[in-house]
Amino acid sequence: MEVESASQVKAGIFPRGWDYLKALPKKSMSKIINFAKSIKKIGQDDPRRVTHSLKVGIALTLVSLLYYWRPLYDGFGVAGVWAVLTVVVVFEFTVGATLSKSLNRTFATLLAGTLGVGAQHLATLFGQKGEPIILGFLVFILASGSTFSRFLPRIKARYDYGVVIFILTFSLVSVSAYRVEKILELAHQRLSTILVGGATCIVISVFVCPVWAGQDLHNLVASNVEKLANYLEGFEGDYFQFSEDEQIPLASKDGKSFLQGYKSVLNSKGSEESLANFARWEPGHGRFLLRHPWKQYLRIGALVRECAYQIEALNGYINSDVQSALEFKRKVQEPCTKMSSECCKALRVLSSAIKTMTDPSAANPHIERSKTTVNDLNNALRAASLKDANLLAMVPIATVASILIETTKCVEKISEAVNELSHLAHFKYVEKSNVSSEKPHLLHRGSIKPVLDNDCTHVAITVHETNTVSAETKEIPQAPKPQPTDETVNIC
Amino acid sequence: MEVESASQVKAGIFPRGWDYLKALPKKSMSKIINFAKSIKKIGQDDPRRVTHSLKVGIALTLVSLLYYWRPLYDGFGVAGVWAVLTVVVVFEFTVGATLSKSLNRTFATLLAGTLGVGAQHLATLFGQKGEPIILGFLVFILASGSTFSRFLPRIKARYDYGVVIFILTFSLVSVSAYRVEKILELAHQRLSTILVGGATCIVISVFVCPVWAGQDLHNLVASNVEKLANYLEGFEGDYFQFSEDEQIPLASKDGKSFLQGYKSVLNSKGSEESLANFARWEPGHGRFLLRHPWKQYLRIGALVRECAYQIEALNGYINSDVQSALEFKRKVQEPCTKMSSECCKALRVLSSAIKTMTDPSAANPHIERSKTTVNDLNNALRAASLKDANLLAMVPIATVASILIETTKCVEKISEAVNELSHLAHFKYVEKSNVSSEKPHLLHRGSIKPVLDNDCTHVAITVHETNTVSAETKEIPQAPKPQPTDETVNIC
């Protein structure tokens, strides 16, 4: 019996193994195809990723010339490896990150190199036996101290890489100096190759299809504001649609993608902060001057997240049953719809004002209207008497109204922060008298594309004294130091 | 006049300059003192930071021995710099991060070194003129491809550093090989020094006061759950205290620190994910086995954040006026207080169950009670008739009740996820018959400290067959593969 069953098992294993082998090419083929598809998707999602990869390849190949090309090799010698190392480690996706790393690396190398040579000279004073002890002690003290300094938030945010390179170079120089005699020549070679590597990275990242962290932060904040607007628009149409057609099943509302867009806003803090950190290292580019108020974007971002938390709470009620408590619902429906629609309009105006860097005050009427609606709602509620009220059914509707009121407050705060940004960053504004009052309506219906930095076909209309053109761009009067021409020049 | 005013200005400048100079030592002194205080605070907040800094110092000094000590230097030669470099770059705060970087570095160096030598051999086939072209082409292709692969989320999360080192080593080896003849010897030296550096880091980070990413993740999730409980406890006491004493001014409630603790939960996603990533690299340690379900912590973390979003919405109402709508408030107050207090108790039990890795089912009665309370509230609302209701004043109270109901749902989900974790991670549980039913009450009053990994005075009571000890620890029956002794052994 046992033998039989064992042979059965064996007979079972072989065909199964054969099936597995037969299926293998198909399986691995489909895996490869899936992998290729995911790669394609990553490239399509952001084509700058492909460009970045090519740029790194070009930079590395260029730096390899230090080896291939005789005259350069004679100049730099074996230290050329440091140029290759620098390019690989320093070249980052955004210009700001690349600049931050290059500058950190260069200055840390310079400082640590000097200190290292000094430490070596100090150590020689203690004789041949004392030298390694003193050097070891100095390396220990400096490495421990510098490592601890990496926990300081300010250093962590801006100079973390510099501190690593500082420890690295100090240890290398002070320790190498113990053996290598031509230390100064080595240090000079190392520094110059690092400069060559760093400069190659900077030049390529700035001049070949640059990816600016500042521009990314700017777009991220604007698109986050728009995501909130999208949600409110969807919510407005979705939650209260039952008044006309109460037959639509509730299940059909689940999983609408435009209602999920705001979810990414909830966890945007990290990426906003790192982009703002890198943006500070960047020179003026496109529409952004050197000291662009990047910190203000973080403030707007925090308020946008606050609003997204309210929306997350609101989202819990989108599928709740609003078919009962009709009397109460009717009382609440109109002001709620109006509140969310005005908030949505205001957010769209603010988003497009950030994107196009124009006057955001067109959002003010919407915010005023939403505030009036809150008062209307309060008055209606104050005057209401509900004799046959189903309190249980009222609670979720009251909650939605209440959260919408909180959302309105958040939107007002966002508007104030965007206004502040418009002053700090000298946004341009279009004179109201010449433009029809319908502009905000136009803005929130279409989707306005931002003017691209590299797009030199864009012409900024700047007319002074003569009012022949209907749209006149000029500085906001509150701006402390108007710099009108710089921005226009920077665009092309 | 002009001369006079100019001399006045001069006369004004000098005393001011003198004042500035006189004040300088005081100012810089106070700045230095502030700086020292902030450094002290960082060390006190987490003393492991100081230990980590000292560990890096020790590792670097040890590796420097490669240079100082003659026999070692003769073995490794100038390649010893790679050991120093490895220590500086690879030594991270947690064991997981250090292991991840060391292993990534070692395997990437090995792979890229082999490929680099192969590429060099291939290139020699194309003659002296073709060689640099082929090498340059290969460097370009591999650098671009590898850089692009860093955008793949899976590679980004686990192998990012490895890919960087792969590009680095491949470029270095294939390019250096063009000039340096003793390439194999160099490669061997480089690899062995990297191994020495990496091994030094791993040994020191594992055996000298180790900081485990897994333990940190475990503590973070448990403390986040507790922060929610703290909020609910504070809210319960704060929001409804007016029923007894309505004279307390509202302003006094602002800025209570225990009500702000939950704010850090909102943005915990990033740190949880990176800790979970590093934890996967760690071997079994303390109470955590090799394949501890770290992913489940991420799931709990996401649910905890969801609950924190509800609390953020709730927090908007803590200062709202609840002095009107007394009738409605009275109706709602009791169930609301009970809901939040039961949720708070359940969360405390769950938090301490995670911390001590014991059975979390003591939370179930609290959750059941909170669910019953929701029904009670619903029934009360259904039966209520409010003739003279002030609808306006009711809305915020209804909102609080409604959000508390949502919070109850969140807490239930958290409880389910913690239960799943307890099965996946083979939590131990105490037999109920022998322990008084008051246990949950005890748990949520005191603060239970987790058993420390290194604390060898801890004795795990494991009694089999005989029931003489009241607390009997045994495996949960659902656990697929019970490994009871391993955990106890690992603790000491």
Interface residues (C-beta under 8 A of the other chain):
Chain A: S38 I39 I42 G43 R49 V50 H52 S53 L54 V56 G57 I58 L60 T61 S64 Y67 Y68 Y73 V78 G80 V81 V84 L85 V88 V89 P132 L135 G136 V139 F140 I141 A143 S144 G145 T147 F148 F151 L152 V164 I167 L168 S171 L172 V175 S176 Y178 R179 V180 L266 N267 K269 G270 R305 E306 Y309 Q310 E312 A313 G316 N378 L381 R382 A384 S385 L386 K387 A389 N390 L391 L392 M394 V395 P396 A398 T399 A401 S402 I403 E406
Chain B: S38 I39 I42 G43 R49 V50 H52 S53 L54 V56 G57 I58 L60 T61 S64 Y67 Y68 Y73 V78 G80 V81 V84 L85 V88 V89 P132 L135 G136 V139 F140 I141 A143 S144 G145 T147 F148 F151 L152 V164 I167 L168 S171 L172 V175 S176 Y178 R179 V180 L266 N267 K269 G270 R305 E306 Y309 Q310 E312 A313 G316 N378 L381 R382 A384 S385 L386 K387 A389 N390 L391 L392 M394 V395 P396 A398 T399 A401 S402 I403 E406
